[in-house]
Amino acid sequence: MIDLRPAVVSDVPALMALWEVAAENDARPTDSPAKVEALIARDPEACTVAVTADGRIVGSLISGWDGWRAHLYRLAVHPDVRRQGLARRLLTHAEDRLVALGASRIDAMVLEGNDLGQSLWKSSGYESQSEWRRWVRPVG
C-alpha cells in the first residue's frame, strides 16, 4: 500500500534522492534542501509525497498556488513502482487541492523529450500550448 501525504522537512533528503533517479532534471536549476524546506514552510500542503508502508518515499508532486494561477512541478515516481497508477493518484490529489483553492486552470511544465511524462499529461486531459514560450532568467 502506498499512501499520499504532505511532505515534511524530515522528508527533504529522501525527496532530493527521489528526484535524482525519477524526475526531470535537465534544463532546470539544481534543487537545494533549503529551497524545498522553504516551500514546505510557506505552503505545507504544496508538496505531496507517496510513501510505502515501510516509510520509503516513492513519488512526489508539487502543486503550486499563488492565489491566481495553479502550477504542477516535480511529478516523480520511482522506477521500481511505475505503471501502478501512482502518477495518476498524485495528479488527482493535486488537482483536487488546487480546485478547492479556487483554480480554474492548471498547468504543468514537462520537458519536450519526456515521452513518458507527456503520455500521462495527454491522457489526463492536458494539452500542449504551442503559442506560448517559457522565458527564464536565473537570479541566484
Residue pairs with C-beta under 8 A, 6 or more apart in sequence:
1 52
1 53
2 50
2 51
2 52
2 53
2 58
2 59
2 81
2 84
2 86
2 89
3 50
3 51
4 48
4 49
4 50
4 51
4 89
4 90
4 93
5 48
5 49
5 51
6 40
6 44
6 45
6 46
6 47
6 48
6 49
7 15
7 36
7 40
7 47
7 48
7 49
7 60
8 40
9 37
9 40
9 41
11 49
11 57
12 33
12 36
12 37
12 40
13 33
14 56
14 57
15 36
15 47
15 49
15 57
15 60
16 31
16 33
16 36
18 57
18 58
18 59
18 60
18 76
18 78
19 25
19 31
19 60
19 74
19 76
21 78
21 79
22 59
22 76
22 77
22 78
22 79
23 60
23 74
23 75
23 76
24 110
24 111
24 114
24 117
26 111
26 113
27 111
29 138
36 47
39 46
39 47
39 62
40 46
40 47
43 64
43 65
45 63
45 97
46 62
46 63
46 64
46 65
47 60
47 61
47 62
47 74
48 60
48 61
48 62
48 63
48 90
48 93
48 94
48 97
49 57
49 59
49 60
50 57
50 58
50 59
50 60
50 77
50 81
50 86
50 89
50 90
51 57
51 58
52 58
52 81
58 77
58 78
58 80
58 81
58 86
59 76
59 77
59 78
59 81
59 86
59 87
59 90
60 74
60 75
60 76
60 90
61 72
61 73
61 74
61 75
61 76
61 90
61 91
61 93
61 94
62 72
62 73
62 74
63 70
63 71
63 72
63 94
63 95
63 97
63 98
64 70
64 71
64 72
64 73
65 71
65 97
65 98
65 101
65 103
67 102
69 103
69 105
69 107
70 98
70 101
70 103
70 105
70 106
70 107
71 106
71 107
71 108
71 109
72 91
72 94
72 106
72 107
72 108
72 109
73 108
73 109
75 87
75 90
75 91
75 108
75 117
75 120
77 86
77 87
77 90
87 120
88 120
88 124
91 120
91 124
94 106
95 106
98 106
107 126
108 121
108 126
109 134
110 117
110 118
110 121
111 117
